[in-house]
Amino acid sequence: MIVVKVGGAEGINIQNVIQDLAGYDQFVLVHGCSSLVNKMSQEAGHPPRMVTSVSGYTSRFTDKRTMDIFEKANVKINADIVSSFRELGIDAVGLAGVDGGVLRARRKDAIKIIEDGKKKVLRGDYTGKIESVNVEVLRTLLDAGQLPVVAPIAVSHENEAVNVDGDRAAAAIAGALGAETLIFLSNVPGLMDLENDRPIDRITVDDSMNYAKGRMRKKMLGAKEALESGIRRVILSDANTEMPVTDAMNGAGTVIE
């Protein structure tokens, strides 16, 4: 059993990921949609706003209007992925974490950020921290030979849809299922050693924070949570090779320990 998270940044070839995964017996795929959210936000006259928390993590500020856009973008991406799997004869099932309470999260109505060197509090945020996974829903699908494709939208205690980090959602799902391997596929070939311009082969999750910058720090947080839940290995690898999942399983990218 593997869990794969593929990012939603511009330029990622999701079709290669789908074609490769079609050769695996059991998997859960978690997807992002950042590029489409950015595009739809711009078109709606509500440009995306990226913020940095006081602890140094970069994320999207998700007010109510952005949350509406985020949901619409995820529906499209999810449906496109499921359709592609079905064209290959794979019985994929699309769902958001809100469906069946697969992902439950505590909504963070207010977040503390650093902006222009000053601490600020932003209110009206619709992001959440995952607290539980309804693993029975996923197991029921997998036992029936159906392969879940999950959008990172969770349900809050107030029964609201909230934006949750896709990497951490994948980590939570992998831990709940007892997956052997968690793979993060993105538009970089691994955690980069910038001095030598090459991906690091193996690294501990604590040491990884010395190399991780910006959005990559959130991936390393997801890796840490996955390892603490009992996952044997977390791999960060390139989504844009011909066989990205197989390449990662065979040693491409960075193994986080």
Residue pairs with C-beta under 8 A, 6 or more apart in sequence:
1 26
1 27
1 142
1 177
1 178
1 179
1 180
2 24
2 26
2 27
2 28
2 179
2 180
2 181
2 182
2 183
2 245
2 249
3 27
3 28
3 29
3 30
3 170
3 173
3 174
3 177
3 179
3 181
3 182
3 183
4 17
4 21
4 27
4 28
4 29
4 30
4 170
4 182
4 183
4 185
4 245
5 29
5 30
5 31
5 32
5 166
5 167
5 169
5 170
5 182
5 183
5 184
5 185
5 222
6 12
6 14
6 17
6 29
6 30
6 31
6 32
6 185
6 186
6 239
7 32
7 34
7 166
7 184
7 185
7 186
7 187
7 239
8 31
8 32
8 33
8 34
8 35
8 36
8 37
8 77
8 166
9 32
9 34
9 35
9 186
9 187
10 35
10 187
11 35
11 187
11 240
12 35
12 185
12 186
12 187
12 239
12 240
13 239
13 240
14 31
14 80
14 81
14 84
14 239
15 84
16 239
16 240
16 241
16 242
16 243
16 244
17 29
17 185
17 239
17 244
17 245
18 81
18 84
18 85
18 88
19 88
19 243
20 242
20 243
20 244
20 245
20 246
21 27
21 29
21 85
21 90
21 245
22 85
22 88
22 89
22 90
23 246
24 245
26 142
26 147
27 147
28 138
28 142
28 147
28 148
28 149
28 150
28 170
28 173
28 174
28 177
28 179
29 81
29 92
29 147
29 148
29 149
29 150
30 150
30 151
30 152
30 166
30 169
30 170
30 173
31 74
31 77
31 78
31 81
31 149
31 150
31 151
31 152
31 166
32 77
32 152
32 166
33 70
33 73
33 74
33 76
33 77
33 151
34 60
36 73
36 76
36 77
37 48
37 60
37 66
37 69
37 70
37 73
38 48
40 69
40 72
40 73
41 47
41 48
41 66
41 69
42 48
44 65
44 69
46 65
46 66
46 69
48 60
48 66
49 60
49 61
49 66
50 58
50 59
50 60
50 61
51 58
51 59
51 60
51 61
51 111
51 113
51 115
51 122
52 58
52 113
52 114
52 115
53 59
53 111
53 112
53 113
53 114
54 112
54 113
54 114
54 119
56 217
57 217
57 218
57 221
58 214
58 215
58 217
58 218
59 127
59 165
59 218
60 66
60 127
60 163
61 111
61 113
61 122
61 125
62 70
62 125
62 126
62 127
62 162
62 163
63 124
63 125
63 126
64 124
64 126
66 126
66 163
67 126
67 161
67 162
67 163
70 153
70 163
71 96
71 153
71 161
74 96
74 151
74 152
74 153
75 96
75 151
77 151
78 94
78 95
78 96
78 149
78 151
79 94
81 92
81 94
81 149
82 92
82 93
82 94
82 149
85 91
85 92
85 147
85 149
86 92
90 147
91 145
91 146
91 147
92 146
92 147
92 148
92 149
93 141
93 146
93 147
93 148
93 149
94 149
94 151
95 102
95 137
95 148
95 149
95 150
95 151
96 102
96 150
96 151
96 152
96 153
96 161
97 103
97 105
97 150
97 151
97 152
97 153
97 154
97 155
97 164
97 169
98 153
98 154
98 155
98 161
99 137
100 134
100 137
101 134
101 137
101 155
102 133
102 134
102 137
102 138
102 150
103 130
103 132
103 133
103 134
103 150
103 152
103 153
103 154
103 155
103 164
103 169
103 172
103 173
104 130
104 131
104 132
104 133
104 134
104 154
104 155
104 156
104 157
105 128
105 129
105 130
105 131
105 154
105 155
105 156
105 162
105 164
106 128
106 129
106 131
106 156
106 157
107 125
107 126
107 127
107 128
107 156
107 157
107 158
107 160
107 162
108 125
108 127
108 128
108 129
109 123
109 124
109 125
110 121
110 122
110 123
110 125
111 121
111 122
111 125
111 127
112 119
112 120
112 121
112 122
113 119
113 120
113 121
113 122
114 120
126 160
126 161
126 162
126 163
127 162
127 163
127 164
127 165
128 154
128 156
128 162
128 163
128 164
129 164
130 154
130 164
130 168
130 169
130 172
133 172
133 173
133 175
133 176
135 176
135 177
138 148
138 173
138 176
138 177
139 177
141 147
141 148
142 148
142 177
150 169
150 173
152 163
152 164
152 165
152 166
152 169
153 161
153 162
153 163
153 164
154 161
154 162
154 164
154 169
155 161
155 162
156 162
165 218
165 222
167 184
167 218
167 219
167 221
167 222
167 223
168 218
168 221
168 222
168 225
170 182
170 184
170 222
170 226
171 182
171 222
171 223
171 225
171 226
171 229
171 231
171 234
172 225
172 229
173 179
174 182
174 226
174 229
174 231
175 225
175 226
175 229
175 230
175 231
176 229
178 230
179 231
180 231
180 232
180 233
181 231
181 232
181 233
181 234
181 235
181 249
182 223
182 226
182 231
182 233
182 234
182 235
183 234
183 235
183 236
183 237
183 245
183 248
183 249
184 219
184 222
184 223
184 234
184 235
184 236
184 237
185 237
185 238
185 239
185 244
185 245
185 248
186 219
186 236
186 238
186 239
187 238
187 239
187 240
188 199
188 216
188 236
188 238
189 199
189 237
189 238
189 252
189 253
190 199
190 200
190 236
190 237
190 238
190 252
190 253
190 254
191 199
191 200
191 203
191 208
191 211
191 212
191 216
191 220
191 236
191 254
191 256
192 198
192 199
192 200
192 211
193 199
193 200
193 211
194 211
199 253
199 254
200 211
200 254
201 251
201 254
201 255
202 254
202 255
202 257
203 211
203 254
203 255
203 256
203 257
204 256
204 257
205 220
205 223
205 224
205 227
205 234
205 256
205 257
208 220
208 223
208 256
209 217
209 220
212 219
212 220
219 236
220 256
222 234
223 234
223 236
223 256
226 234
227 234
227 256
227 257
233 255
233 256
233 257
234 255
234 256
235 248
235 249
235 253
235 254
235 255
235 256
236 253
236 254
236 256
237 244
237 247
237 248
237 252
237 253
237 254
238 244
238 247
238 252
238 253
241 247
241 252
247 253
